[in-house]
Amino acid sequence: PLAPPPHARPPRSAGPPPPSRAGRRPKEQQQQQPPMAFLDCCLERLRRPETILLGVWWLIVLVLVVYIADMASHVRAVWRPLLLLAAIPVVFSVAIGILSM
């Protein structure tokens, strides 16, 4: 007898269904999950690996630009206005998070 080709699938056994379909409820029996709060949505997005990697990447680029351009003395001279400008979106984000609770 001829052997089946190596790419042929083995015959299906009459076992239990695959685990991805086992234990699922029909759609009408599933409970609706309440919508996520804005702050939870933001935190979930910030925890993603690609978001963390992108943030670290831009932090490294910023530090390298300041170092290579020899701008450290300028940054020290204007750190308060820079901090104020950076705090504006943070304050609004926190306010939106508190209001959406």
N, C-alpha and C positions, 0 to 999 in steps of 0.2 A: 504494500500500500504506500501511497505517496504521503509524505509529511506535509502538514499545512505550511504555507509560507511564514517567515518569521514576523511579518507585520500583521498577520491575521489575529483577530481578537479571540480569546478563549470563549467557549460557550457560557451563556448566562446561567447562574445557579438560581434556584428558587429560594433565595434567602430573604432576609428582611430588606425593606427599602433602604436606600442610602440615607445616612444620618442627616443630610441637609433637608430632606423632606419629612423626616419622622418628627412627630410632635408638633407639627404646625396646625394652627387652628384655621378654620375657614374665615374669610374676611368679615363676615357679619358678626362673628363671635369675638374678634379682636377688639381690645379696648383702644380708644383714641388716646394718644399721648398728648398732654397739654403742650402748647407751644413753648419753646425755650425762651427764657428771658434774654434781653439784649446782652447783658453782661456775661451770661453763660455762653452765649453764641461767640462772643469775642474771645473769651478765655479758651474755648474749645479750638478756635482757629489759631490762637497764639501758641497752643501746645503742640501743634503739628511740627514734625521734624523739618519740613521744608521752610516753615516760617522762622524757626530758630536758626537754621543754617543761613538763611538770607540775612537775618538781623546781625549775626556774628560776622558775616562777610562784609556788610556795609560798615560795621564798627571797625574792622581791620582796615578797610580802605580809608576811612576817615582819619584814623590814627596815622597811617602811612602818608597820607597827603599832608597832614599837619607837620609831620616829622621831616619829610623830604623838602617841603617848601619853607622850612625853618620859620613856621608861623606860631611857634609855641609862645613867644613873648606877646604876640598880638592877641592870641586866645586868652592868655592870662589877663590882659588889659581889658577885655570886653566880655568876661565870662558871665557877669551879672545880666546884661541885656540878652545874651544868648540863652541863658537859663530861663529868663522870663518868656522869650519867644517859644522855647521848647515846652514850657509849662502850660501854654494856652490850650493845645489839643488834649493834654492830659486832664486838665480841669474840666473841659467840656465832656470828655469821655466818662469821667467819674460822675459828673452831674447827670448825664443820660442814664448811666447804670443805676444810680440811686432812684431816679424818677421812674424807671421801668420795673422796679422791684414790686 
